[in-house]
Amino acid sequence: MDLPTNQAFSKPIYLIGFMGCGKSKLGKALAVKTGANFLDLDDLVVAQNQMTIPELFAAFGENGFREREKKTLQDGAFSPNSIIATGGGAPCFFDNMEWMNSNGITVFIDPPVKVLADRLINARVERPLIKGKSHEELIEFITQKMNERRPFYQQAQVLLKGVDLNVDDVLQALNPSGN
């Protein structure tokens, strides 16, 4: 289905899902097609704190990072025509999922675990939670984390399952009636 470009959204769109699921890639492409603003929550956290994500984890631990992430998310004045790619854990801490559902439209991108591991195996150095893990350890870690996070992710208003999702898949899911 080829939906029109420059489609304005009435609420911010929050893309959620495990790291490597395609939130940033899909979010950027969706913003280009619709004329929306694209924002990456991790980039906003880095800018606000003037530290990289690994530096934040090293300095404050995961809990300290999550507190800063929540503040950036919930204090952000996101315009209705914004697409925000959240960090993979953002929906699972504090009341972030409830807050996003109340203040926007949440979209859970859900590829299979093996696909996530294949995508992330080359990014282990950049991502503190998976640094140094072998492919097998990565699959085990993702499976465990997905079991913990899925109850939060499944609170999303829109579910997108699959591997090669594209902008039209997202637009169709956001506007199933085609209006």
C-alpha positions in Angstrom: 0.0 0.0 0.0 1.5 3.4 -1.0 0.2 6.0 1.5 0.7 9.7 0.8 3.8 11.5 1.9 3.7 14.4 4.3 1.1 12.8 6.4 0.9 14.7 9.7 0.5 12.7 12.9 -1.9 14.0 15.6 0.4 12.6 18.4 4.1 11.7 18.7 4.9 8.2 17.5 7.1 6.2 19.9 9.0 3.3 18.3 9.8 0.7 20.9 11.5 -2.7 20.9 14.7 -4.5 21.6 18.1 -2.9 20.5 18.7 -3.8 16.9 15.0 -4.2 16.0 15.1 -1.2 13.5 13.6 1.6 15.5 16.1 4.2 14.2 16.2 3.0 10.6 12.4 2.8 10.3 11.9 6.0 12.3 14.3 8.0 9.9 12.7 6.5 6.8 9.2 7.2 8.2 10.1 10.8 9.0 11.5 11.3 5.4 8.3 9.9 3.8 5.9 11.8 6.0 7.7 15.0 6.7 7.7 14.3 10.5 10.6 15.2 12.8 12.8 12.2 13.8 14.3 12.1 17.2 16.4 9.4 18.8 16.0 9.2 22.6 19.5 8.0 23.1 20.9 10.9 21.2 18.8 13.3 23.3 20.1 11.7 26.5 23.7 12.0 25.3 23.1 15.7 24.3 21.5 16.6 27.7 24.1 14.9 29.7 27.1 15.6 27.5 28.3 12.0 27.9 28.1 9.0 25.7 25.8 6.1 26.6 28.8 3.9 27.7 30.1 6.9 29.7 26.7 7.3 31.4 26.6 3.5 32.2 30.2 3.6 33.6 29.6 6.7 35.7 26.1 6.1 37.0 25.3 2.4 36.3 22.2 1.2 34.5 19.8 2.7 37.1 21.4 6.1 36.9 21.2 5.9 33.1 17.6 4.9 33.2 16.8 7.9 35.5 18.3 10.3 33.0 16.5 8.5 30.1 13.2 8.9 31.9 13.8 12.6 32.5 14.7 13.2 28.9 11.6 11.3 27.7 9.1 12.7 30.0 10.4 16.3 30.1 10.7 16.3 26.3 8.2 18.6 24.6 7.7 16.4 21.5 5.5 18.0 18.8 2.6 15.9 17.6 4.4 15.4 14.3 7.4 13.7 15.8 8.7 10.1 15.6 10.8 9.1 18.6 13.0 6.0 18.5 13.4 5.0 22.2 16.2 3.0 23.7 15.4 -0.7 24.0 14.9 -0.6 27.8 13.1 2.7 28.0 9.6 1.3 28.0 10.5 -1.1 30.8 11.5 1.3 33.5 9.5 3.6 35.8 6.2 4.5 34.2 7.7 5.2 30.8 5.4 2.8 28.9 2.2 4.2 30.5 3.5 7.7 29.9 4.2 7.1 26.2 0.8 5.4 25.7 -0.9 8.5 27.3 1.2 11.0 25.4 1.5 9.4 21.9 1.2 6.3 19.9 3.5 3.4 20.7 4.7 1.0 18.0 6.4 -2.3 19.1 8.8 -3.6 16.4 9.3 -7.3 17.1 11.7 -9.3 14.9 12.8 -12.8 15.9 15.6 -13.2 18.5 18.1 -14.7 16.0 17.6 -11.8 13.7 18.3 -9.4 16.6 21.5 -11.4 17.5 22.7 -11.4 13.9 22.2 -7.6 13.7 23.8 -6.9 17.0 26.9 -9.2 16.8 28.9 -6.5 15.1 27.7 -3.7 17.5 28.8 -5.4 20.7 31.5 -2.8 21.5 29.1 0.2 21.2 26.4 -1.2 23.4 27.2 -1.6 27.1 24.7 -4.3 27.8 26.1 -6.7 25.1 29.8 -5.8 25.1 32.0 -8.8 24.6 29.3 -11.4 24.2 29.7 -14.3 21.7 26.8 -15.0 19.3 25.5 -17.8 21.5 25.7 -15.6 24.6 24.0 -12.9 22.7 21.1 -15.1 21.8 20.8 -16.3 25.4 21.0 -12.7 26.7 18.4 -11.4 24.1 16.0 -14.3 24.9 16.3 -13.6 28.7 15.8 -9.8 28.3 12.9 -10.3 25.8 11.2 -12.5 28.4 11.6 -9.7 30.9 10.7 -6.9 28.6 7.9 -8.4 26.5 5.1 -7.6 29.0 6.1 -3.9 28.7 6.5 -4.0 24.9 3.2 -5.7 24.5 1.4 -2.7 26.0 2.1 -0.9 22.8 -0.9 0.3 20.8 0.6 -1.1 17.6 2.5 -4.3 17.0 4.8 -4.9 14.0 6.1 -8.4 13.8 8.6 -9.4 11.0 12.0 -9.0 9.6 12.1 -6.8 6.6 9.7 -4.2 7.7 9.5 -0.9 5.7 7.8 2.5 6.0 4.6 1.4 4.3 4.3 -1.5 6.8 4.5 1.1 9.6 2.1 3.5 7.9 -0.4 0.7 7.3 -0.2 -0.4 10.9 -0.8 3.2 12.1 -3.7 3.7 9.7 -5.2 0.2 9.0 -8.4 1.6 7.5 -6.3 3.5 4.9 -8.0 6.9 5.7 
